[in-house]
């Protein structure tokens, strides 16, 4: 039986938006690092960003700044805070993956779409406007005063929507930021968009789709 959720909730950056932190880092450091060292730098930068969002909430500019500073230290690279600022300021300029606008537009008039994002309130409107479909609600880490993968980010969304984990289909390309927490909170209906960020992990109970064009089929549209 096809599940029709009250809301389709989704991760924005990485899942819907082409979140090019790796490209931003390459723009600044590729000329001074070997290809192998650059790959390690990008891996470390990603890991440190995750680590930075696990504690008390702070502005995302600080998350990027701290993560980049720690990455530079680990890789023996001089840290320039202006580079962290530049990378942070690129976030609103990034647009959707090519499959997103059509996939979302096939759903938006039937089921309300809800963005649950780690972005700042000042960053996210431009990203949301680029998605090509009406988004009914947008909840940020700044609103919740907590970043995913913390449960409080999800709980803020549920409280604001007046619904529970059983009422949503949550969509993400990331286990570590979204789907593991969704599982722990009892969100039964989950979709993993396999964008190659992380390996499959069937333990967490999801439907896999290659991109957002596969999302309407999960809800019978």
Buried (B, 14 or more C-beta within 10 A) or exposed (E): EEEEBBBBBBBBBBBBBBBBBBBBBBBBBBEEBEEEBBEBBBEBBBBBBBEBBEEEBBEBBEBBBBBBBBBBEBBEBEEEEEBBBBBBEBBBEBBBBEBBBEBBBBBBEEBBBBBBBBBBEBBBEBBBEBBBBEBEBBBBBBBBBBBBBBEBBBBBBBEEBEBEBEBBBBBBBBBBBBBBBBBEBEBBBBBBBBBEBBEEBEEBBBBEBEBBBBBBEBBEE
